[in-house]
Amino acid sequence: NAGVMQNPRHLVRRRGQEARLRCSPMKGHSHVYWYRQLPEEGLKFMVYLQKENIIDESGMPKERFSAEFPKEGPSILRIQQVVRGDSAAYFCASSPSQGVGDTEAFFGQGTRLTVV
Amino acid sequence: KQEVTQIPAALSVPEGENLVLNCSFTDSAIYNLQWFRQDPGKGLTSLLLIQSSQREQTSGRLNASLDKSSGRSTLYIAASQPGDSATYLCAAPPSYNAGNMLTFGGGTRLMVKP
């Protein structure tokens, strides 16, 4: 059973370009969470998704950021018109559908976005 | 709103020492608390998950405790080794229905010297 897979591992974008980060949850997991870790800062929750639904996006910036988790395929975190302040490590976590509050979160290796 | 704090921010110990990492949280209605390890440039590895009904959990040389009334959790590492060097993070969901919308502490950066 492969773990949470994120790609790419490293992504370089010029200011103004779009960044697309992908996350494939562990097999059997239908809950996906995105977190951001800014340089020298802690991990901050961004968005929580289930298949085809955004459950909570309270941690996501209101502009330029969007997330989806389609019925088929990976979850996508999309950042439009990137700025230098978006440079960070973006982590995805997944958990199973049963007993949501009882289960561990399993994290991917992260995507390190650098905006130049 | 749950807030999580970890002290100290950094810790350096000689190999073989037993050590304790501290985690404090503000909402005592905590449902569970997780401890993670993060190596530089890597993702997070889950170490231990303590449910609110439990007082402690053990895995190998690691033991984590949870005291809801005082708003504290500790991670005890026995006989530390250089390979234990990493950043240790504790995290908690804000409520039962929040799943794994975790609030993280700032982490403790541990260095175990040979």
Interface residues (C-beta under 8 A of the other chain):
Chain A: H31 Y33 Y35 G42 L43 K44 F45 Y48 I55 D56 G59 F91 A93 S95 V100 G101 D102 T103 E104 A105 F106 F107 G108 Q109 G110 R112
Chain B: Y31 N32 Q34 F36 G41 K42 G43 L44 T45 S46 L49 Q51 L89 A91 P93 Y96 N97 A98 G99 N100 M101 L102 T103 F104 G105 G106 G107
